[in-house]
Amino acid sequence: MITKREDIRNIAIIAHVDHGKTTLVDQLLRQSGVFRENQEVVERVMDSNDIERERGITILSKNTAVNYKGTKINIIDTPGHADFGGEVERVLKMVNGVILVVDAYEGAMPQTKFVLRKALEMALPVIVCINKIDRPEARPMEVIDEILELFIDLDASEEQLDCPFVFASAKAGFAKKELDDPEKDMGPLFETIIDYIPAPEGDPEAPTQMLISTIDYNDYVGRIGVGKVDNGSVKVNQECVIVNHHDPDKFRKVKIGKLYEFEGLNRVEVTEAGIGSIVAISGISDIHIGDTLCSPENPEAIPFQKISEPTIAMHFMVNDSPLAGQEGKYITSRHIRERLFKELNTDVSLRVEETDSPDCFKVSGRGELHLSVLIENMRREGFEFAVSKAEVLYHYDERNRKLEPMELAYVDVPEEFSGAVIQKLTSRKGELQGMSPANGGYTRLEFSIPSRGLIGYRGEFMTDTKGNGILNTIFDGYGPYKGDLYYRKQGSLIAYEAGEAITYGLFNAQERGTLFIGPGEKVYSGMVVGQNGKAEDIELNVCKTKKLTNTRSSSADEALKLTPPREMSLEQCLEFIDTDELLEITPKSLRIRKKILDPTLRKRAMINKKD
């Protein structure tokens, strides 16, 4: 018999990047008494990963739970960035409703639309939380109209349109149902969750059914499957079978090792969990996202939505430069292979393929940021390897026409820079779809642009708008191929011989363009040491020393003044490299180099290419 479990609510918090999801979760944890009075708590406590903390973005979805007046509320914090959309898609399967967080100033943004569409498709009830209402430039009433327009655009039902609105400031720690209400605590939001979000339903007497929506990984216990109990109950040491809706042949007998429920930031061991509980299970080695745990008597799989396909790929390969193996701890193809395949345990949107060469792997993901986070993680773990320029993944239709991934780009820029942005994006095969005034003297531009047109553009965009522009993109399916595209207008400055960079050599080289290295740095033949001011590549000798003579010239004693080199971050290097270049990555250094180091062979390859 289907029953409701009134003492539980399961919700996900969804929003555009930077609208305050993680800060809101912080407050809900704080005010439900998870932390002790005198406990020191860092900001954005849910962002546990180093990179998440540094960049201020959520990359992996996280589970937590709070208790409010006898009701347990399971909360899932999701990423807001488009590259990690795969994380959002799958966790929505675990919940019975969502809180849509919207910035009271920025209003509805591209990713707001993406996450809301996913929630409405799954017929989930939505609570709209207008956050940051204490900002001086907040405009909550206008934002409500924007959100309702968005609901109508996405064909929401009458019930969905009748959703509750809550006004909050996650930072200040209050929520209220009306703008005029006093600012107290998060109580109004908690009450709205309990009143509006339906309790989970299921049959407690039926055979066990539980869908695995997230995989966590721990070096000690291996894979941990997280999901919601749909029917029946789950017990420790229970005999189960694993089946999968998308893989009908899958059928494996397993035994549940340990069972955990979420309490605040901790996992608490339990012996049994009933319908509606979100639990973590360890002890099953080969468990995957989308698997269903069932009783052996009734092995019935729960359907799971297909995760969106990757759109962009890079080649990860063993570093074969003359300076290879000096700084990294893990450098062989076996190490790199193991690490990439280990990443597949937790990242559903990633694909890893082996190539013809045993030293090279093709890694596909949802965007540049998605892959650069993986590179950064590997680098910090002590890996040394090389990566190629990101390239998009093409599809072909039934008539064998080439299709490429398209993006919708929403650009907010001050009025004076809009001309430069339009020119740049148009030259990258972008088509202007709309132009409208935004708040505070900004203009909002909407472009339809191929994904490859955006590769390497963010750095340029920041320069063109003097750091004042905001660029948001969202995947918009596949469209016809738009023709060839040239990424870089300027050539590279290439080192001619191996050795150590000398001030004298660098002084002569800096006239040709912008240098990336300073004196005393090791270089080798074929390494890119700077950017040329003109279109062609130039070879230079940066290890050149001054020849001493026994005659004294008038300029001999003048000190050589070097311009400070341009220091590039990982993202900037990935943006800079061209199709014939690689980025050498070690725990200490980032070096750009040509694929073919020998100058003669390189020229020969260029001539053959032209032919």
Stockholm file with secondary structure:
# STOCKHOLM 1.0

chainA/1-611         MITKREDIRNIAIIAHVDHGKTTLVDQLLRQSGVFRENQEVVERVMDSNDIERERGITILSKNTAVNYKGTKINIIDTPGHADFGGEVERVLKMVNGVILVVDAYEGAMPQTKFVLRKALEMALPVIVCINKIDRPEARPMEVIDEILELFIDLDASEEQLDCPFVFASAKAGFAKKELDDPEKDMGPLFETIIDYIPAPEGDPEAPTQMLISTIDYNDYVGRIGVGKVDNGSVKVNQECVIVNHHDPDKFRKVKIGKLYEFEGLNRVEVTEAGIGSIVAISGISDIHIGDTLCSPENPEAIPFQKISEPTIAMHFMVNDSPLAGQEGKYITSRHIRERLFKELNTDVSLRVEETDSPDCFKVSGRGELHLSVLIENMRREGFEFAVSKAEVLYHYDERNRKLEPMELAYVDVPEEFSGAVIQKLTSRKGELQGMSPANGGYTRLEFSIPSRGLIGYRGEFMTDTKGNGILNTIFDGYGPYKGDLYYRKQGSLIAYEAGEAITYGLFNAQERGTLFIGPGEKVYSGMVVGQNGKAEDIELNVCKTKKLTNTRSSSADEALKLTPPREMSLEQCLEFIDTDELLEITPKSLRIRKKILDPTLRKRAMINKKD
#=GR chainA/1-611 SS CCEECTTEEEEEEEESTTSSHHHHHHHHHHHTTCSCTTCCCCSSTTCCSHHHHHHTCCCSCEEEEEEETTEEEEEEECCCSGGGHHHHHHHGGGCSEEEEEEETTTCSCHHHHHHHHHHHHTTCCEEEEEECTTSTTCCHHHHHHHHHHHHHHTTCCHHHHTCCEEEEETTTTEEESSTTSCCCCSHHHHHHHHHHSCCCEECTTSCCEEEEEEEEEETTTEEEEEEEEEESCEETTCEEEEEETTEEEEEEEEECCEEEEEEBTEEEEESEECTTCEEEEESCTTCCTTEEEECTTSCCCCCCCCCCCCCEEEEEECCCSTTTTSSCSBCSHHHHHHHHHHHTTTCTTCEEEECSSTTEEEEEESSHHHHHHHHHHHHHTTBCEEEECCEECCEECTTCCEEEEEEEEEEEEEGGGHHHHHHHHHHTTCEEEEEEECGGGEEEEEEEEEHHHHTTTHHHHHHHTTTCCEEEEEEEEEEECCCCCCCCSSCEEEECSCEECCHHHHHHHGGGEEESCCTTCEECTTEEEEEESSSSCEEECTTCCCCCCSSCCTTTTCCCCCCCCCCCCHHHHHHHCCTTEEEEECSSCEEEEESSCSHHHHHHHHHHHHC
#=GC SS_cons         CCEECTTEEEEEEEESTTSSHHHHHHHHHHHTTCSCTTCCCCSSTTCCSHHHHHHTCCCSCEEEEEEETTEEEEEEECCCSGGGHHHHHHHGGGCSEEEEEEETTTCSCHHHHHHHHHHHHTTCCEEEEEECTTSTTCCHHHHHHHHHHHHHHTTCCHHHHTCCEEEEETTTTEEESSTTSCCCCSHHHHHHHHHHSCCCEECTTSCCEEEEEEEEEETTTEEEEEEEEEESCEETTCEEEEEETTEEEEEEEEECCEEEEEEBTEEEEESEECTTCEEEEESCTTCCTTEEEECTTSCCCCCCCCCCCCCEEEEEECCCSTTTTSSCSBCSHHHHHHHHHHHTTTCTTCEEEECSSTTEEEEEESSHHHHHHHHHHHHHTTBCEEEECCEECCEECTTCCEEEEEEEEEEEEEGGGHHHHHHHHHHTTCEEEEEEECGGGEEEEEEEEEHHHHTTTHHHHHHHTTTCCEEEEEEEEEEECCCCCCCCSSCEEEECSCEECCHHHHHHHGGGEEESCCTTCEECTTEEEEEESSSSCEEECTTCCCCCCSSCCTTTTCCCCCCCCCCCCHHHHHHHCCTTEEEEECSSCEEEEESSCSHHHHHHHHHHHHC
//
